[in-house]
Amino acid sequence: MQHNHSTWRNLLRMPVLVAALGYLVDMYDLFLFSVVRVPSLTDLGVSQDQLLPIGVSILNWQLIGLLIGGILWGIMGDKKGRLSVLFGSILMYSIANLVNGLVQTVPQYQALRFIAGIGLAGELGAGITLVAELLPQRLRSYGAVIVSTMGVLGGILAFLVADLFEWRTSYFVGGGMGLVLLVLRIRVFESGLFIKLKEKKVARGDLLMILTNGKRLLKYVMGILVGIPMWFVVGVLMTFSPEFGNAHGLSGINAGKAVMLLFGGQAFGNMVSGLVSQYFQSRKIGIGIFMIGSFLTMLAYMLLPVKTEFQFYGLILVLGFFNGYWTLFIIQAAELFGTNIRATVATTIPNFVRGTAVILTTAFAALRPGMGIISGGVLLASASVFIALIALFLLQETYHKDMNYEE
């Protein structure tokens, strides 16, 4: 009983809860565009035939912002502390989203999604780094599950708010939630491992430590490649779910509903994948099982003769469940490297993965005219999963790793 009490007391500490709420707001804002793409662009006067290419353009601006922000916030997290990132990033994307509710043109929309992308990049890596360093080894998986499950609920909340209110109000809600969270953050304390690190004369937040060391660089690249299939699902299969629905002869598919169901499944998948990792005491086995399940469901989503919207949405729910290894992926990234570059890695890796969606969406748009939406999608899905499985195989197991070390 005492052990259970201690477990819950650790898991429900203020930094864990605030990191979890931060990721909820992060995911709400990150996926709001996918939910409101059609109504917002239509309202701005974009023609029906331009909804996909302009949608890809705006999404890519947000993803490029995530790439740049991942580097900036990651370095700051190791140089200035985990909390400086949690405060700065949320302030930036909250203001960007409030202003986003006032846009009148597509270029304004692109610019604000770019700024919001930079801000959004800092949230997850800093939060997971803080949780990984504050919790004992036996609870790291559970802490990451709490954070990422709350994040998934943010994706669902984006759909619900967009369904209840017009698209501009949805952006105002996202900005407002961020500012409320900023006030909560005042009570959060810094990671003890980082405080100890500051007293040592060790290089911190230096990307060159990764880029100029072959072994570290290989580990870093492998860490990124493992996550690519998840963002193929989100960036291509869900954002363009209406177009995939059309390919099956279904004309009423709603991208917002698709995103909500994906994240509903992913919320459950995050919990189960965390438990699978605990059971096998292995990050790699947990990720591998879910990655293969995700690939099989991707093929079913694109190739099965789906006749009804119910069947189509049902496949999305299952796809969301198997896409629920994002938690394990992030915690593995944090465990791969020492305290002095951990925030840099844990912040840049997921954002580089998000950034690969730029390549995936561009490749998808390029393949579509010649191969068709289904064949192009199957080719990209197969390539991304094949590469990710090789990378996972090459990575070391991190489940039992002690966090208290430097590179």
C-alpha positions in Angstrom: 0.0 0.0 0.0 2.8 2.4 0.9 4.5 1.6 -2.4 1.3 2.4 -4.3 0.9 5.6 -2.4 4.5 6.6 -3.2 4.0 5.8 -6.9 0.9 8.0 -7.2 2.5 10.8 -5.2 5.4 10.8 -7.6 3.3 10.6 -10.7 0.9 13.4 -9.6 3.6 15.9 -8.7 3.0 19.4 -10.1 5.8 19.3 -12.8 4.3 16.1 -14.2 0.8 17.5 -14.3 1.8 20.8 -15.7 3.9 19.1 -18.4 0.9 17.0 -19.2 -1.4 20.0 -19.5 1.2 21.8 -21.6 1.2 18.9 -24.0 -2.6 19.0 -24.2 -2.5 22.7 -25.2 0.4 21.9 -27.6 -1.5 19.1 -29.4 -4.7 21.2 -29.5 -2.8 24.0 -31.3 -0.7 21.7 -33.5 -3.7 19.9 -35.0 -6.2 22.7 -35.1 -5.2 23.6 -38.6 -5.8 20.0 -39.8 -9.3 20.3 -38.3 -10.2 23.7 -39.6 -8.3 23.6 -42.9 -11.4 23.4 -45.2 -13.7 25.9 -43.4 -11.0 28.5 -42.7 -9.5 28.5 -46.2 -13.0 28.5 -47.7 -13.9 31.5 -45.5 -10.7 33.3 -46.8 -11.9 32.8 -50.4 -9.8 29.9 -51.4 -11.4 27.9 -54.3 -12.2 24.2 -53.9 -9.5 23.0 -56.2 -6.8 25.0 -54.2 -7.8 23.6 -50.8 -5.3 20.8 -50.9 -2.2 22.6 -52.3 -2.7 25.7 -50.2 -3.4 23.5 -47.2 -0.1 21.6 -47.8 1.7 25.0 -48.0 0.3 26.3 -44.7 0.9 23.0 -43.0 4.5 23.0 -44.3 5.1 26.5 -42.9 4.0 25.3 -39.5 6.3 22.2 -39.8 9.3 24.3 -40.8 8.6 26.4 -37.7 8.7 23.3 -35.7 12.1 22.3 -37.1 13.6 25.7 -36.4 12.0 25.9 -32.9 13.1 22.4 -32.0 16.7 23.5 -32.4 16.3 26.8 -30.6 14.3 25.5 -27.6 16.4 22.3 -27.3 19.6 24.3 -27.0 18.0 26.7 -24.6 16.7 23.8 -22.5 20.2 22.6 -21.9 21.8 26.0 -21.5 19.2 27.9 -19.5 17.1 25.1 -18.0 14.0 23.1 -18.8 11.6 25.7 -17.3 12.8 28.6 -19.4 11.6 26.6 -22.5 8.3 25.7 -20.9 7.6 29.4 -20.2 9.0 30.9 -23.4 7.5 28.4 -25.9 4.0 28.6 -24.5 4.0 32.4 -24.5 5.1 32.5 -28.2 2.5 30.0 -29.5 -0.3 31.5 -27.3 0.1 35.0 -28.8 0.5 33.6 -32.3 -2.8 31.6 -32.0 -4.7 34.6 -30.6 -3.5 36.7 -33.6 -4.3 33.7 -35.9 -7.9 34.2 -35.2 -7.8 37.6 -36.9 -6.1 36.6 -40.2 -7.6 38.0 -43.5 -5.2 36.5 -46.1 -3.4 33.2 -46.9 0.1 34.8 -46.4 -0.9 36.1 -43.0 -2.1 32.5 -42.2 1.2 31.1 -43.3 3.3 33.5 -41.3 1.3 32.9 -38.1 1.4 29.1 -38.4 5.2 29.5 -38.9 5.5 31.5 -35.7 3.2 29.2 -33.8 5.2 26.2 -35.0 8.4 27.7 -33.5 6.6 28.1 -30.2 5.0 24.7 -30.3 8.4 23.0 -30.8 9.5 23.6 -27.2 6.7 22.1 -25.3 7.0 18.3 -25.6 10.8 17.8 -25.4 11.2 20.1 -22.3 8.2 18.5 -20.6 9.3 14.9 -21.2 12.9 15.8 -20.2 11.7 17.3 -17.0 9.5 14.3 -16.2 12.3 11.8 -17.2 14.7 13.5 -14.8 12.3 14.0 -11.9 10.8 10.5 -11.8 12.6 7.3 -10.7 13.5 4.8 -13.5 10.6 2.4 -12.7 8.1 5.2 -13.2 9.5 7.0 -16.3 7.2 5.1 -18.7 4.1 5.9 -16.6 5.1 9.6 -16.4 5.5 9.8 -20.2 2.1 8.0 -20.7 0.4 10.6 -18.5 2.0 13.5 -20.5 1.3 12.0 -23.9 -2.2 10.8 -23.1 -3.2 14.4 -22.1 -1.7 15.5 -25.4 -3.8 13.2 -27.3 -6.9 14.6 -25.5 -5.8 18.0 -26.8 -6.2 16.7 -30.4 -9.7 15.5 -29.5 -10.5 18.9 -27.8 -9.5 20.7 -31.1 -12.2 18.8 -32.9 -14.8 19.4 -30.3 -14.1 23.1 -30.0 -14.0 23.5 -33.8 -17.3 21.6 -34.0 -19.0 23.9 -31.5 -17.5 27.3 -32.6 -16.4 28.9 -35.8 -12.7 28.5 -36.8 -11.5 31.9 -35.6 -12.9 31.3 -32.1 -11.1 27.9 -32.0 -7.8 29.8 -32.4 -8.8 32.2 -29.6 -9.5 29.3 -27.3 -6.1 27.8 -28.0 -4.3 31.0 -27.2 -6.4 31.6 -24.1 -5.6 28.1 -22.8 -1.9 28.7 -23.2 -2.0 31.9 -21.2 -3.9 30.2 -18.4 -1.3 27.4 -18.3 1.5 30.0 -18.2 0.1 31.1 -14.8 0.1 27.5 -13.5 3.7 27.1 -14.5 4.9 29.6 -11.9 4.6 26.8 -9.3 6.8 24.3 -11.2 10.4 23.7 -10.1 13.5 22.9 -12.1 15.0 19.4 -12.6 17.5 18.5 -9.9 19.8 16.8 -12.4 20.0 20.0 -14.4 20.7 22.1 -11.3 23.6 19.8 -10.4 24.8 19.9 -14.0 24.9 23.7 -13.9 27.6 23.5 -11.2 29.9 21.4 -13.4 32.1 22.7 -16.2 30.5 20.7 -18.9 29.4 21.8 -22.4 25.6 22.0 -22.5 23.1 22.2 -25.3 25.8 21.9 -28.0 24.5 20.4 -31.2 28.1 20.1 -32.5 28.6 17.4 -29.8 26.2 15.3 -31.9 27.1 16.4 -35.4 30.9 16.0 -35.0 30.7 12.6 -33.3 29.9 9.7 -35.7 28.5 7.4 -33.0 26.3 10.0 -31.5 25.1 11.3 -34.9 24.2 7.8 -36.0 22.2 7.3 -32.8 20.5 10.6 -33.3 19.5 10.0 -36.9 18.2 6.5 -36.0 16.2 8.1 -33.2 14.5 10.4 -35.7 13.8 7.7 -38.3 11.9 5.5 -35.8 9.2 8.2 -35.5 8.6 8.9 -39.2 5.6 6.4 -39.7 3.6 8.2 -37.0 3.8 11.5 -38.8 3.0 9.9 -42.2 -0.3 8.8 -40.5 -1.0 12.3 -39.1 0.5 14.5 -41.8 -0.8 12.6 -44.9 -3.5 9.9 -44.0 -5.4 12.1 -41.6 -5.0 15.6 -43.0 -6.1 14.4 -46.4 -8.6 11.8 -45.1 -11.4 13.5 -47.2 -9.4 12.8 -50.3 -8.8 9.1 -49.3 -12.5 8.8 -48.5 -13.2 10.0 -52.0 -10.9 7.3 -53.4 -13.2 4.8 -51.7 -16.3 6.5 -53.1 -17.1 8.2 -49.7 -17.9 11.9 -50.1 -18.8 12.9 -46.6 -15.5 12.2 -44.7 -14.7 15.0 -42.2 -11.0 15.6 -41.5 -11.8 17.0 -38.0 -13.7 13.9 -37.1 -10.9 11.7 -38.5 -8.3 13.5 -36.3 -10.5 13.2 -33.3 -11.0 9.4 -33.8 -7.2 9.0 -34.5 -6.4 10.7 -31.2 -9.1 8.8 -29.4 -7.5 5.6 -30.4 -4.0 7.0 -29.7 -4.9 7.9 -26.1 -5.7 4.2 -25.5 -2.7 3.1 -27.5 -0.3 5.3 -25.5 -1.4 3.7 -22.3 -1.2 0.1 -23.7 2.2 0.6 -25.4 3.5 2.0 -22.1 2.3 -1.1 -20.3 3.7 -3.4 -23.0 7.1 -1.7 -22.6 6.9 -2.2 -18.8 5.9 -5.9 -19.2 8.8 -6.7 -21.5 11.1 -4.2 -19.8 12.0 -3.0 -23.3 11.3 0.2 -25.3 12.2 -1.5 -28.6 9.8 -4.4 -28.3 6.9 -2.1 -27.4 7.7 0.3 -30.3 8.2 -2.6 -32.7 4.9 -4.3 -31.9 2.9 -1.1 -32.4 4.8 0.0 -35.5 4.0 -3.3 -37.3 0.4 -3.1 -36.2 0.2 0.5 -37.5 1.6 -0.5 -40.9 -0.9 -3.3 -41.3 -3.7 -0.9 -40.4 -2.4 1.7 -42.9 -2.6 -0.9 -45.7 -6.2 -1.8 -44.6 -7.1 1.9 -44.6 -5.9 2.4 -48.1 -6.5 -1.0 -49.8 -9.6 -2.6 -48.3 -12.9 -2.1 -50.2 -14.4 0.2 -47.6 -18.1 0.7 -48.3 -19.4 2.9 -45.5 -18.2 5.9 -43.4 -18.6 3.8 -40.3 -16.0 1.3 -41.6 -13.7 4.1 -42.7 -13.8 5.8 -39.3 -13.5 2.5 -37.6 -10.2 1.8 -39.4 -9.0 5.3 -38.3 -9.7 4.4 -34.7 -7.6 1.2 -34.9 -4.9 3.2 -36.8 -4.9 5.7 -33.9 -4.4 2.8 -31.4 -1.4 1.4 -33.2 0.0 4.9 -33.7 0.1 5.2 -29.9 3.8 4.6 -29.5 4.7 8.3 -29.6 5.2 8.2 -25.8 7.7 5.4 -26.0 9.4 7.1 -28.9 9.9 10.4 -27.0 11.0 8.8 -23.7 13.5 6.6 -25.7 14.9 9.8 -27.3 15.4 11.4 -23.8 17.1 8.2 -22.5 19.5 7.9 -25.4 21.7 10.9 -24.4 23.3 12.4 -21.3 21.9 15.3 -19.1 24.0 18.0 -20.8 22.4 17.5 -24.3 19.2 15.7 -23.2 16.8 18.6 -23.7 18.4 19.4 -27.1 17.8 15.8 -28.2 14.4 15.3 -26.7 13.2 18.6 -28.2 14.8 18.3 -31.6 14.1 14.6 -32.4 10.3 14.8 -32.2 10.3 18.1 -34.1 12.6 16.8 -36.9 10.1 13.9 -37.1 7.3 16.4 -37.4 9.3 18.2 -40.0 9.6 15.1 -42.1 5.9 15.6 -42.8 7.1 18.4 -45.1 8.9 15.8 -47.2 6.0 13.3 -46.9 3.3 15.7 -47.8 5.4 17.2 -50.7 6.2 13.6 -52.0 2.5 12.7 -51.6 1.4 15.7 -53.7 4.0 14.9 -56.3 3.2 11.2 -56.5 -0.6 11.7 -56.6 -1.0 12.9 -60.3 1.0 10.0 -61.7 0.3 7.1 -59.3 -3.0 8.1 -57.8 -3.8 8.7 -54.2 -3.9 5.1 -53.1 -0.7 3.8 -54.8 1.2 6.9 -53.8 0.1 6.5 -50.2 1.0 2.8 -50.1 4.5 3.5 -51.5 5.2 6.2 -48.9 3.8 4.1 -46.0 5.9 1.1 -47.0 9.1 3.2 -47.3 8.6 5.0 -44.0 7.9 1.8 -42.0 10.8 -0.2 -43.6 13.3 2.6 -42.8 11.9 3.0 -39.2 12.1 -0.8 -38.5 15.8 -0.9 -39.6 16.5 2.2 -37.4 14.8 0.6 -34.4 16.8 -2.6 -34.8 20.0 -0.7 -34.8 19.3 1.4 -31.7 20.4 0.3 -28.2 17.8 -0.7 -25.5 17.3 2.2 -23.0 14.7 0.8 -20.6 17.1 0.2 -17.7 19.3 3.2 -18.4 20.3 5.6 -15.5 19.6 9.2 -16.4 22.4 10.7 -14.2 25.3 10.9 -16.7 26.8 13.4 -19.1 28.1 13.0 -22.7 
